[in-house]
């Protein structure tokens, strides 16, 4: 990726497509547009993947529960896109088994046993489910409540590092000729005399400068902020911001070899446990988010108690408490509102609207970002001088497979695949540039020290939070957001970031304050002792 000042110097050139939003949808539009030879510029007001796309449930899934709700098209597209991601992003998108235990007083949903998973497998073109007996479940999932256990059902889905997926898609778009800039806020859309959008006024949030950029069409992929951007030009879909909150446990305290899904004992909502990045993730809630969108979302005490109550019921022998939680995180989903009383019943389908040179894409899921991008570009073709064609499907490519073989010689197969999945063609130079000891993992994680230095040099890091919460996930999976590691991190990253000592100290203070306000487990223990879990469940608004 070019240096920030080099990118800013190029903003004045004419663009075919300007994309607003650096989450997974905007990243997908950038890659698809650049792959079709279009001059495409992506602008993100905060950091890449700062919003929902770094705070998802980490699942790349086929949408089994959407099938039960009658959203067959959503499930069909999700299954196909999941399998494509498993092929093309191996090492970043990984298969994961899901176990659904059954109990005498909580039998499996007949739909799940019968038509649901059968259709799911037919869509995927393979059988990936099996039944387990109670004794088998005790062996593969130690600690699971066995009182009344009658067996379980296992099926296959996938998981990912969502922020890393966004970064890889953006960097591929840049390799194909696109341009991406973070901390660049669109303050207004530029319109011609007829009212058609022909560009945007952009504020560089680092220097404070404002720049006007011109484009044939603007794609509004700003997620939960899309209504604010497009409201003056056209009618945009009504969004219902829904918050999903999660707890992260250290693997040593809560070891899991596979994911476990179960209905919450309070309201029967599906919640799940997921092995992720060397830790165990518990999610998710699904409630209306009523705080200001500019504010970093955070878990409420009620959500924390709700999640803890569910996992304590399912794994009573572990005696988990709020003090066992490593970190928390919350994301706000840009779901298109349809008036459902229950937030979980809102459709996850996406909506694309095009009017006066502005294409707004909202809704959708992490899994189906490529389809959202293609639909958006199909609408953008109305205002492009040459309509974009459909590029051929692109897999990893011969050169990437060769790089993977070389990496495997150096790191071993599993670590090589992980690095190649996250960094694509940059994985080999990353490994070759690493100093002695930098290919070792950060203690207790799957992240290599070399990844920190590489991201600091090449991936548009502006603040320390960008590095620790999105380029790598140390802020989510280490004690106190990685605070005990900051001395070692400084030796790896400070010089690469070009920061003097005063800047480093200021960034550390800013990061630790943010982590304490939005990621700390203390958020769920502030009043946990005062309010019983049975009265602190998730309030449906």
Secondary structure by P-SEA (a helix, b strand, c coil): cccaaaaaaaccccccbbbccccaaaaaaaaaaaaaccbbbbbbcccccccccccccccccccaaaaaacaaaaaaaaaaaaaaaaaaacccbbbbbbbbbbccccccccccccaaaaaaaaaacccccccccaaaaaaacccccccccccbbbbbbcccaaaaaaaaaaaaaaaabbbbbccccccbbbbcccccccbbbbbcccccbbbbbbccbbbccccccccccccccccccbbbbbbbbbbbbccccccccbbbbbccccccccccccccccbbbbbbbbccccccccccccccaaaaaaaaaaaaaaccccccccccccbbbbbbbbccccccccccccccbbbbbbcccbbbbccccccaaaaaaaaaaaaacccccccccccccccccaaaaaaaaaaaaccccaaaaaaaaacccaaaaaaaacccccccccccccccaaaaaaaaccccccccccccccccccccccccccccaaaaaaacccccccccaaaaaaaaaaaaaaaaacccccccccccccccccccccccc
